[in-house]
Amino acid sequence: MKNTLYAFMAMVCLIGFLSKSASSQTEYRFTLQEALEFAYENNYDILSSYKDIEAAEQQVKEYMAIGFPQINAGINYTDYIALPTMIIPPGTFGPDDQGAEVQFGTKYNMSADATASQLVFDGKYIVGVAASKRFLEKSEQQFIKNKLDMYEAVSAAYYRVLVAEDTKKILDSTMSYMEDMLYETRITYEAGFAEETDVDQLQLIVSDLEANIILTETQVQIAYAYLNFLCGLKIDDRVVVIDELNTLLDQINYSALLNDPFNYENNIDYRLLMTQQQIAQLQLKLEKSEYLPSISAFLNVQTQAQRPSFSFFDTGQKWYGSSFWGVEMSVPIWSSGIRNARVQQARINIDKLNIANEQMRTGLTIQVRTAQAEFNNAYLIMMNKSLAMNTAEKILRITSEKYKEGISTSLDLLQANNQFLTNTSDYILAMQRVLIKKLTLEKLMYSELGN
């Protein structure tokens, strides 16, 4: 779902890039670290995660406030359209008493009261405060996880921009060189010292390069659009990347990534699971606390007035006050097994999380070892591709010189050029693969990156 959203937004950004005017652009020059820092402050997902932490902090305050004094006040006004009638049975006041219908009370009544209550003891409250703090900790850890995801996504997008830019530079350089070769060959052909097929072969190379350049330019625009989106930039903003692939490769601590011992507690997913286990333990305590009584104290102060006419604002007439205080205790006695069933469910959930803990430890060990092997293999492949690219470049240079001297054919030149472009592209992609594998390994081994 998330990948689909990113792809859609990237295309939206691309349309904006193709149609925007230069006057509306704001330019940002970013190293990878600067791009990450900007994304941490402006990315939509990160901003939302900040709000999750703020909401969790308010939930802690809300739950703690339950244990503090609560004061409520109210005003009640009653206007009897018809006063209640009471029947006095015959003989109430003597044998000759025939009974009577009487009305008590006054037409207009008003009262005001204030009640203060204080929780004295409740096991659920004590456990609940601890649980709310664990939920806050979980929100903070989820924020770190989102930040790690953003570190990976922004870094990968930055690499993609560099790959697209480097590919375009190689194609532009090759195009310039081949256009010069085509120009010289045409002159030689017109002078009668070259074959027409030589011109056609070079024209074919130039045409293929033109098509590849057009495709690469589109890839560059898409790569920038995706990077803009992840950083939280506006569609019309322009990013200039400063770092280079070689620079980023030089910054990698290969020894640490391959040799540092893996600590499970440095993995953010494992830390989230540990927090979930702590919450499950608190949930068990919460269910057990249902067996305990709860005690609260209260104080009530009120005043009231009854009037035959609406004269409550007449300061010369009396209001009658009263007050009382008390203690309330609620004792759970019998729930037909409901409380016990909830306790057993909480215990079962703890057992499940213990199993998940063992499963995650085993899974993380396998993932780290696999990621280390893939990272090391990617590095070895990159070194091999570097040698292959240098060899292909040497072959192209020698073949070009031979072609100018009339020793090799245009077909040889075409083959050498294609070989050079293929090996150069393979090397650039191999560098990108090393950086991507580094990201995967870092996310597994460390919980704080790019800060």
C-alpha positions in Angstrom: 0.0 0.0 0.0 2.8 2.4 1.0 4.9 1.5 -2.1 1.8 2.2 -4.3 1.3 5.6 -2.7 5.0 6.5 -3.2 4.8 5.4 -6.8 1.7 7.5 -7.4 3.0 10.5 -5.7 6.3 10.2 -7.6 4.3 10.4 -10.9 2.3 13.4 -9.6 5.6 15.1 -8.7 7.0 14.3 -12.1 4.1 16.0 -13.9 4.7 19.0 -11.7 8.4 19.0 -12.5 7.7 18.9 -16.2 5.2 21.8 -16.1 6.7 24.1 -13.5 8.2 27.5 -14.2 11.7 28.3 -13.0 10.6 31.4 -11.3 8.6 29.4 -8.7 11.4 27.1 -7.7 13.3 27.1 -4.4 16.7 25.4 -4.7 18.0 23.1 -2.0 21.6 21.8 -2.1 21.8 18.6 0.0 24.4 16.2 1.0 22.8 12.9 2.0 23.1 13.8 5.7 21.4 17.2 5.0 18.6 15.5 3.0 18.0 13.2 6.0 17.9 16.0 8.5 15.5 18.0 6.3 13.3 14.9 5.9 13.2 14.3 9.7 11.8 17.8 10.1 9.4 17.9 7.1 8.4 14.4 6.0 4.7 13.8 6.3 5.1 10.4 8.1 7.6 11.8 10.6 5.4 14.8 11.4 2.5 12.4 12.0 4.7 10.3 14.3 5.6 13.4 16.3 1.8 13.9 16.9 1.5 10.3 18.0 4.1 11.0 20.8 2.3 14.2 21.8 -1.0 12.3 22.0 0.6 9.5 24.1 2.0 12.1 26.5 -1.5 13.6 26.9 -2.9 10.1 27.6 -0.4 9.7 30.4 -1.5 13.0 31.9 -5.2 12.0 31.4 -4.8 8.7 33.3 -2.7 10.2 36.1 -5.3 12.9 36.6 -7.9 10.2 37.6 -6.0 9.9 41.0 -6.2 13.6 41.7 -9.1 15.5 43.3 -12.2 15.8 41.0 -14.5 18.8 41.6 -17.9 19.2 39.9 -20.6 21.7 40.4 -24.2 22.0 39.2 -27.3 24.1 39.3 -30.8 22.8 39.2 -34.0 24.8 38.6 -37.5 23.3 38.8 -40.8 25.0 38.0 -43.8 22.9 39.0 -46.6 23.4 36.5 -48.8 21.4 38.9 -47.7 20.7 42.4 -47.7 17.0 43.4 -50.8 16.0 45.4 -50.7 13.6 48.3 -53.7 11.8 49.8 -54.0 11.6 53.6 -56.0 8.4 54.4 -59.2 8.7 56.6 -58.6 8.3 60.3 -55.0 9.6 60.2 -55.7 12.3 62.7 -58.6 10.7 64.6 -61.7 8.6 64.1 -63.7 11.5 62.7 -61.0 12.4 60.2 -62.4 12.0 56.6 -59.0 12.2 54.9 -57.9 14.9 52.6 -56.0 15.8 49.4 -53.1 18.1 50.1 -50.3 19.7 48.1 -46.8 20.1 49.5 -43.9 22.2 48.2 -43.5 25.4 46.3 -43.9 26.2 42.6 -40.4 27.5 42.1 -37.3 25.6 43.4 -33.6 26.1 42.8 -30.5 24.4 44.2 -26.8 24.6 43.6 -24.2 22.1 44.7 -20.5 21.3 44.5 -18.9 17.8 45.0 -15.3 17.0 45.5 -14.1 13.4 45.2 -10.7 11.8 45.8 -9.6 8.3 44.9 -8.1 6.8 48.0 -7.1 3.3 46.6 -7.7 1.5 43.4 -5.3 -1.2 42.1 -6.5 -0.6 38.5 -5.3 3.0 38.8 -1.8 2.1 39.9 -1.3 -0.4 37.2 -3.0 1.9 34.6 -0.6 4.7 35.2 2.4 2.3 34.7 0.7 1.0 31.5 0.1 4.4 30.1 3.8 5.2 30.5 4.7 2.0 28.7 2.4 3.0 25.8 4.2 6.3 25.7 7.5 4.4 25.5 6.1 2.3 22.7 5.1 5.5 20.8 8.6 6.8 21.1 10.0 3.5 19.9 7.6 3.5 17.0 8.8 7.0 16.1 12.4 5.7 16.0 11.2 2.9 13.7 9.5 5.4 11.4 12.7 7.4 11.5 14.7 4.4 10.5 12.3 3.6 7.7 12.7 7.2 6.5 16.5 7.0 6.8 16.4 3.9 4.5 13.9 5.4 2.0 15.5 8.8 1.7 19.0 7.3 1.4 17.8 4.9 -1.3 16.1 7.7 -3.1 19.3 9.8 -2.9 21.3 6.8 -4.3 18.8 6.5 -7.1 19.3 10.1 -8.1 23.1 9.7 -8.1 22.8 6.6 -10.2 20.6 8.3 -12.7 22.8 11.4 -12.8 26.0 9.3 -13.3 24.4 7.2 -16.0 23.4 10.4 -17.8 26.9 11.9 -17.5 28.4 8.7 -19.0 25.9 8.8 -21.9 26.4 12.5 -22.5 30.2 12.0 -22.6 29.9 9.0 -24.9 27.5 10.9 -27.1 29.9 13.8 -27.5 32.7 11.5 -28.4 30.7 9.5 -30.9 29.3 12.6 -32.5 32.9 13.7 -33.1 33.7 10.3 -34.5 30.7 10.4 -36.8 31.6 13.9 -38.0 35.2 12.8 -38.8 34.0 9.6 -40.5 31.6 11.5 -42.7 34.4 13.8 -43.9 36.6 10.7 -44.5 33.7 9.0 -46.4 33.1 12.1 -48.6 36.8 12.2 -49.4 36.6 8.5 -50.5 38.7 7.0 -47.7 35.8 5.3 -45.7 32.9 3.0 -46.4 29.3 4.1 -46.2 28.7 1.3 -43.7 31.2 2.9 -41.4 29.0 6.1 -41.4 25.9 4.0 -40.9 27.4 2.1 -38.0 28.4 5.3 -36.2 25.0 6.8 -36.9 23.4 3.8 -35.3 25.5 4.2 -32.2 24.5 7.9 -32.0 20.8 7.1 -32.5 20.9 4.5 -29.7 22.7 6.9 -27.4 20.0 9.6 -28.1 17.3 7.2 -27.2 19.1 6.1 -24.0 19.7 9.7 -23.0 16.0 10.5 -23.4 15.1 7.5 -21.2 17.7 8.4 -18.6 16.5 12.1 -18.4 13.1 10.8 -17.6 14.6 8.5 -14.9 16.5 11.5 -13.5 13.2 13.5 -13.2 11.4 10.6 -11.5 14.3 10.0 -9.1 14.3 13.7 -8.1 10.5 13.8 -7.8 10.6 10.8 -5.4 13.4 12.4 -3.3 11.4 15.6 -3.1 8.3 13.8 -1.9 10.2 11.9 0.8 11.9 15.0 2.0 8.6 16.8 2.3 9.5 19.4 -0.3 7.0 21.2 -2.5 6.6 20.0 -6.1 8.1 23.2 -7.5 11.2 23.0 -5.3 14.5 22.0 -6.9 17.1 19.7 -5.2 20.8 19.6 -6.1 22.6 16.6 -4.7 26.2 17.2 -3.6 27.5 13.8 -2.5 28.8 11.3 -5.0 28.5 7.5 -5.0 32.3 7.1 -4.5 32.2 9.5 -1.5 29.4 7.6 0.1 31.1 4.3 -0.4 34.3 5.7 1.2 32.3 6.6 4.3 31.2 3.0 4.9 32.7 1.2 7.9 33.0 -2.2 6.3 34.8 -3.8 9.3 32.1 -2.8 11.8 29.2 -3.9 9.7 30.8 -7.3 9.1 32.5 -8.0 12.4 30.5 -6.1 15.2 28.6 -8.6 17.4 24.8 -8.3 17.0 22.9 -7.1 20.0 19.2 -7.9 19.8 18.3 -4.9 21.9 19.8 -2.6 19.3 17.2 -3.8 16.9 14.1 -1.5 17.0 11.6 -4.3 16.2 13.0 -6.4 19.1 12.8 -3.4 21.4 9.1 -2.9 20.4 8.4 -6.5 21.1 10.1 -6.2 24.6 7.9 -3.2 25.3 4.8 -5.2 24.2 5.9 -7.9 26.7 6.1 -5.4 29.5 2.6 -4.1 28.6 1.3 -7.7 28.6 2.7 -8.2 32.1 0.9 -5.0 33.2 -2.3 -6.2 31.6 -2.0 -9.3 33.8 -1.6 -7.2 36.9 -4.5 -5.1 35.8 -6.8 -8.1 35.5 -5.6 -9.4 39.0 -6.4 -5.9 40.4 -10.0 -6.5 39.6 -10.1 -8.7 42.8 -9.1 -5.7 45.0 -11.6 -3.2 46.5 -11.6 0.4 45.5 -12.0 3.2 48.0 -12.9 6.9 47.4 -13.9 9.8 49.6 -16.3 12.6 48.7 -17.5 16.0 50.1 -20.7 17.7 49.0 -21.8 21.3 49.7 -25.2 22.5 48.5 -27.7 25.3 49.0 -31.3 25.5 48.0 -34.3 27.8 47.9 -38.1 27.4 47.4 -40.2 30.3 46.3 -43.9 30.8 45.6 -42.8 33.3 43.0 -39.6 33.6 40.9 -37.5 35.8 43.3 -34.3 33.9 43.5 -32.2 37.1 42.9 -33.8 38.8 45.8 -30.9 39.0 48.3 -33.3 39.6 51.2 -34.7 36.1 51.0 -33.0 33.0 52.5 -31.1 30.2 50.9 -30.7 27.0 53.0 -27.4 25.3 52.9 -26.3 21.7 53.7 -23.1 19.7 53.5 -21.9 16.1 54.0 -18.9 14.0 53.4 -18.4 10.2 53.1 -16.3 7.3 52.1 -17.3 4.8 49.5 -15.8 1.3 49.1 -16.6 -1.1 46.4 -15.7 -4.8 47.0 -15.9 -7.4 44.2 -17.4 -10.6 45.5 -18.5 -12.9 42.8 -18.3 -12.6 39.0 -19.2 -16.2 37.9 -15.6 -16.7 36.6 -15.4 -13.6 34.4 -12.4 -12.2 36.3 -10.6 -15.5 36.3 -11.1 -16.0 32.6 -9.6 -12.5 31.9 -6.6 -13.4 34.1 -6.0 -16.6 32.1 -6.3 -14.7 28.8 -3.6 -12.3 30.0 -1.4 -15.2 30.9 -1.9 -16.8 27.5 -1.0 -13.6 25.8 2.2 -13.4 27.8 3.1 -17.0 26.7 2.4 -16.1 23.1 4.7 -13.1 23.3 7.4 -15.2 24.9 7.2 -17.5 21.9 7.3 -14.5 19.6 10.4 -13.3 21.4 12.3 -16.6 20.8 11.1 -16.6 17.2 12.3 -13.0 16.6 15.7 -13.7 18.1 16.2 -16.7 15.8 14.9 -14.8 12.8 17.0 -11.7 13.5 20.1 -13.8 13.8 19.4 -15.4 10.4 18.6 -12.0 8.8 21.8 -10.4 10.1 24.0 -13.2 8.9 22.2 -13.2 5.5 22.5 -9.4 5.2 26.2 -9.5 6.1 26.8 -12.2 3.5 24.9 -10.2 0.8 26.7 -7.0 1.8 30.1 -8.7 1.5 29.1 -10.3 -1.9 27.9 -7.0 -3.2 31.2 -5.4 -2.3 33.2 -8.2 -4.0 31.0 -7.9 -7.1 31.5 -4.1 -7.2 35.2 -4.6 -7.1 35.0 -7.0 -10.0 32.7 -4.7 -12.0 35.2 -1.9 -11.4 38.0 -3.9 -13.0 35.7 -4.9 -15.9 34.7 -1.3 -16.5 38.3 -0.2 -16.6 39.2 -3.0 -19.0 36.2 -2.1 -21.2 37.2 1.6 -21.2 40.8 0.6 -22.2 39.4 -1.6 -25.0 37.2 1.2 -26.3 40.1 3.7 -26.3 42.4 1.3 -28.2 39.7 0.4 -30.6 38.9 4.0 -31.3 42.5 4.8 -32.0 42.7 1.8 -34.3 39.5 2.9 -36.1 41.0 6.3 -36.7 44.1 4.7 -38.1 41.9 2.4 -40.3 43.1 -0.8 -38.6 39.7 -1.7 -37.0 36.2 -1.5 -38.4 33.1 0.4 -37.3 31.6 -2.9 -36.2 34.5 -3.3 -33.8 34.0 0.2 -32.5 30.2 -0.5 -32.1 31.0 -3.6 -30.1 33.6 -1.9 -27.9 31.2 1.0 -27.2 28.4 -1.3 -26.2 30.7 -3.3 -24.1 31.9 -0.1 -22.3 28.4 1.2 -21.7 27.2 -2.2 -20.3 30.2 -2.5 -18.0 29.9 1.1 -16.8 26.2 0.7 -16.1 26.9 -2.6 -14.3 29.5 -0.9 -12.1 27.2 2.0 -11.2 24.5 -0.4 -10.3 27.0 -2.5 -8.3 27.9 0.6 -6.3 24.2 1.3 -5.6 23.7 -2.4 -4.6 26.5 -2.1 -2.0 24.9 1.0 -0.5 21.4 -0.6 -0.4 22.8 -3.7 1.3 24.5 -1.4 3.8 21.2 0.2 4.6 19.5 -3.2 5.1 22.3 -4.3 7.5 22.4 -1.0 9.4 18.6 -1.2 10.0 19.0 -4.6 11.5 22.0 -3.9 13.7 21.4 -0.3 14.9 18.5 1.7 16.2 20.0 5.2 15.7 21.1 6.2 12.2 21.6 9.4 10.2 21.5 11.7 13.3 
